């Protein structure tokens, strides 16, 4: 099939009343300099910075455990899902969506799509993953992250055609490296965190083990932990299809 190029799709994240409430933009006065979480006696400073948390390569056998931690901590994240994994584990993908998390396209498989990859190969992979995601959410995805975060001009052009903003990374847990331990991935995130950054994690056991410490450490540093879309809303950013965003300042 011949696909004709279409103009870049521009889309914005609108701060509705529900979104504003979700990211803490309420109109009531602050009555305390500290915020207490519902699931712990620990108190944290009111957040004055925001950061996005994302997970790649799911759904997996660990998805539900990760969701449990996020639910306990009251956090919504972005999950960049593989099309073939969605088809193999549709119930896990459905649970991610049902719990209010954001779903993004991470290609149909694990093949690299950067460099000089044929546009038709790229298009087939992205469309396969988008179809699987639409089967879960009822809508086409608007965010994409490339396998191995490997990009190229052809990939950017196809993302523009398909209405996908490219979400990169600016805070690496490096959990995909076999030599990186749970303690090290936690330290990596807390060291490299910055206002507007996007954290990259994977659905791995060591990441699951370190997730509570990552959340605790970020909150102690004054961060509100959000999905990519919520961070864009918080920062008043409009994201353009085919454009790569490693952070959202």
Secondary structure by P-SEA (a helix, b strand, c coil): cccccccbbbbbbcccaaaaaaaccccccccccbbbbcccccccccccbbbbbbbccccccaaaaaaaaaaaabbbbbbbccaaaaaacaaaaaaaaaabbbbbbcccccccccccccaaaaaaaaaaaaaaaaaaccccccbbbcccccccaaaaaaaaaabbbbbbbccccccccccccaaaaaaaaaaacccbbbbbbcccaaaaaaaaaaaaaaaaaccccccaaaaaaaacccccccccccccc
